[in-house]
Amino acid sequence: MSTFNTFTSTAFPLAVENIDTDQIIPARFLKATDREGFGENLFRDWRYHKDGSENTDFVLNHQQYSGSILVAGHNFGCGSSREHAAWALKDFGFNVIISSFYADIFKGNALNNHVLPIQVAPEYLNSLLQAIQKNPSTEIEVNLEAQTVSFGTHNATFDIDPYKKMCLQKGYDDIDFLVSKLSKIEAFEQQHIY
Amino acid sequence: MKKTLFDKVWDSHVVDSIPNGPQILYIDKHLIHEVTSPQAFNELKRRNIPVFRPKQIVATADHNTPTENQHLPIKDALSRNQLEKLQQNCDEHNIELYALGHEYNGIVHVMAPELGITQPGMTLVCGDSHTSTHGAFGAIAFGIGTSQVAQVFASQSLLLKKPKKMRITVNGSLRKNVLSKDVILYIISKLGTDSGTEHFIEFAGEVFENMSMEGRMTVCNMSIEMGARGGMIAPDETTFAYVAGRKFAPKGADFDTKIAHWKTLKTDASAEFDIEYTFDASDITPMITFGTNPGMGIQLTENIPTGKDVNLEKSLEYMNFEKGASLLGQKVNYVFIGSCTNSRIEDFRVVADYVKGKQKASNINAWLVPGSQLVAKQIKEEGLDEIFEASGFKLRQPGCSACLAMNDDKIPDGEYCVSTSNRNFEGRQGQGSRTLLASPLVAAATAIAGKIVDITIPVLEEV
């Protein structure tokens, strides 16, 4: 896993609330048996018309927007547990999502794939969305160590579980940790009721 | 300290706690299926680590399986490949698999409770958000991502932060024609799809105490649609009677010991919750959704909300509905009775009871899809299949089917479907499909009438 700490990027504004995992990656693309290649179908039914042509109204198709940050509406990632949603976002090139609220399973999936879900206040989110829409070259600075996000003169702090922060910074993951605890898990099993 | 049901089950599964960090939670049962497991098996292979406790894993094929001609090879090459991968992985790691055609095959959240795999006080996980279903037994059950599936393969444990606790109490008696699906659709419509996030919900009160296990499973199944990690209901005599005698249920003296333990699994008086809500059963009438998330629900006789809201407008545009309109009389061409929410025997009994002696409307394509082979068998044993046939319905073979349309059962572009499944998201039942979530009874009434009709019982007729 790659590590990350601070970086600066422009962003795509997707001001829709309750974006569910079926929109992020529709079920018909879940038939793959590896993790790669989901980016081409990210937001498939919003990005493309039914005849396969590009939907020029959709923000990911707007030439003026670019970058590795997605700024999205409240309750992002609700619905399914499919980790394919996090894989699709990462495969497309997003390292950071900024929203005012996340669904739990999506948030965990994103972190496990080293995509950082930053939660900010609704007012901050609104001003960020407006700033990007007004000026698509708006740069957003993310500092994981300091847990801050900023654009122009607007600064905000965000919360992250200290353990997850360490995983992101060191490129570490839960399997490594759990496997190191197997003897403790075996001892637990000896006195466990089931 | 006074403990809630959730505390009791959670705390008894904590292997270790990391200071200022997550806890290691031991998982009793890991359920897997073809869609979210292949990448986890690959991850183990890549790291060259074995499956730690294969006997605590049970696999089934459900998401991709066809509902017709299950004896023939699956036509779709990608679906076939995913099912073959599951078979190979289970063979390689000595995991029990109920493959297509097996007498125990079925939707993971239907077959596990039926076989007695799901028991009170357990922790269960699955790479599927509707794992919350199993909480109906007083278990902690929740959906996980594929990275976590790999973690459980490697250690039979997960690293987690303990969620917060919510209690939703519904007291009183339900009106006639109001089913468990209406109760949960009502609760979500009142609280919203993000209301349960970061919480485990305990459903309490007379309504849930009087509910069958099937009804409790429907409620807990949809707790994820409030954003909750899971829902739970304290185990009681209804639970014990359901578990008793099932294939993997404890037997004899072991069962008695377990029951003694299960009886302790209830929230202590004065135990505290982070948040509580209370509803009155008499306020609930049959429900239907009009929008593109499960929180966009109204009572059948209500009108679609008005008001300026971009999300409401976006969803009404997709559904081609008008603000302030009634859904009564709305023509529908599809009815789907199935999914891990409503494909249990009780659901088919409700449908059979309503459609007996009536004829399906000619414009309706009705898909009746049992949740498992055992449900399909029971439908035949009880003669419900004959009632369906006489009414013009066709019973299909078990699987997830048109709930998420990974198989051939897709609602065509622009068509309306009254569905007993759990999600009305854009394109969920097929690209461009328009889903209205409802109870099996509302779905059955729609299939007979060919349109949405009022099955609410006026208050004046009540005794």
Interface residues (C-beta under 8 A of the other chain):
Chain A: V16 E17 N18 D20 D22 Q23 P26 A27 R28 L30 K31 A32 T33 D34 R35 D45 K50 H74 N75 C78 G79 S80 S81 R82 E83 H84 A86 F101 Y102 A103 D104 I105 G108 N109 N112 N113 D161 P162 Y163 D173 D174 I175 F177 L178 V179 K181 L182 K184 I185 F188 E189 H192 I193 Y194
Chain B: S12 H13 V15 D16 I18 N20 G21 P22 I24 Y26 D28 V35 T36 P38 Q39 N42 E43 R47 I49 F52 H63 N64 D76 L78 S79 N81 Q82 K85 Q119 G121 M122 G127 D128 S129 T131 G143 I144 G145 T146 S147 Q148 A150 Q151 A154 S155 Q156 S157 L158 L159 K161 P163 T193 D194 T197 E198 G227 R229 H261 N293 N311 K314 L404 A405 M406 D413 R423 F425 E426 G427 R428 Q431 G432
